[in-house]
Amino acid sequence: MSALIILFNEAGMNFKKDVPHLIVYLRDVADYQVVRDYLSEMAFEIPTVIVHAPVCRPEWLIEMECIALKNTVDKRFAEF
């Protein structure tokens, strides 16, 4: 997770503030409680869905998907 936090910091963003939701894919449902506990330890108050599904790489146990939103103003476009 630390590499993810570094990426957010470099973009001037905050993981807890700028990510509206997470989707976590588990290869093995036996890992559910460990993953749930880890997310709780990190004090994530982000709505999270944990599903049993294939992951991208065979050596991975879990995969996380998120979208981050950054509030920016570009004067070339009308504000909403």
HUNOR-V985571 format. One record per residue. N is the residue number from 0. PSI is psi in whole degrees, -180 to 180 (NA if undefined). OMEGA is omega in radians with two decimals (NA if undefined). D_FIRST is the distance of its C-alpha to the first C-alpha in Angstrom with 1 decimal. Layout:
N|PSI|OMEGA|D_FIRST  N|PSI|OMEGA|D_FIRST
//
This chain:
0|-26|-3.07|0.0  1|-36|3.10|3.8  2|-36|3.11|5.5  3|-43|3.12|5.2  4|-40|3.11|6.5  5|-44|3.11|8.9  6|-43|3.11|10.1  7|-44|3.13|10.9  8|-42|3.12|12.6  9|-29|3.14|14.6  10|2|-3.12|15.8  11|32|-3.09|16.9  12|169|3.13|14.9  13|125|-3.07|13.0  14|-48|-3.08|10.3  15|-31|-3.06|12.4  16|-36|-2.96|15.6  17|-2|3.10|15.5  18|115|-3.09|13.9  19|-23|3.13|16.9  20|160|3.08|15.6  21|146|2.92|13.1  22|125|-3.14|14.4  23|126|3.11|12.9  24|126|3.12|15.0  25|130|3.05|15.8  26|-37|-3.08|18.0  27|122|-3.12|19.5  28|-19|3.10|20.3  29|-19|3.14|20.5  30|0|-3.04|16.7  31|-53|-3.05|17.0  32|-38|3.11|17.5  33|-45|3.14|14.7  34|-44|3.14|12.2  35|-44|3.13|14.3  36|-42|3.13|14.3  37|-46|3.13|10.6  38|-37|3.09|10.5  39|-41|3.10|13.6  40|-37|-3.12|12.5  41|2|3.12|9.9  42|34|3.08|13.2  43|123|3.02|12.3  44|21|-3.14|15.8  45|131|3.06|14.9  46|129|-3.04|17.2  47|136|3.02|15.5  48|128|3.09|17.3  49|124|-3.10|16.5  50|152|3.04|18.8  51|116|-3.07|20.1  52|161|3.03|20.2  53|149|3.07|20.0  54|167|-3.00|16.8  55|-45|-3.07|17.0  56|140|-3.07|17.0  57|-25|-3.13|19.1  58|-9|3.14|16.9  59|144|3.06|13.8  60|-35|3.10|13.9  61|162|3.05|11.9  62|137|3.12|11.2  63|142|3.10|10.0  64|134|3.07|12.3  65|163|3.04|12.7  66|133|3.09|15.1  67|142|3.14|15.0  68|127|3.12|18.4  69|125|3.14|19.6  70|113|3.11|23.1  71|160|3.11|25.2  72|126|3.06|29.0  73|111|-3.03|30.9  74|-10|3.08|34.5  75|-17|-3.08|35.7  76|150|3.08|34.8  77|145|3.10|36.1  78|149|3.12|33.9  79|NA|NA|33.4
//
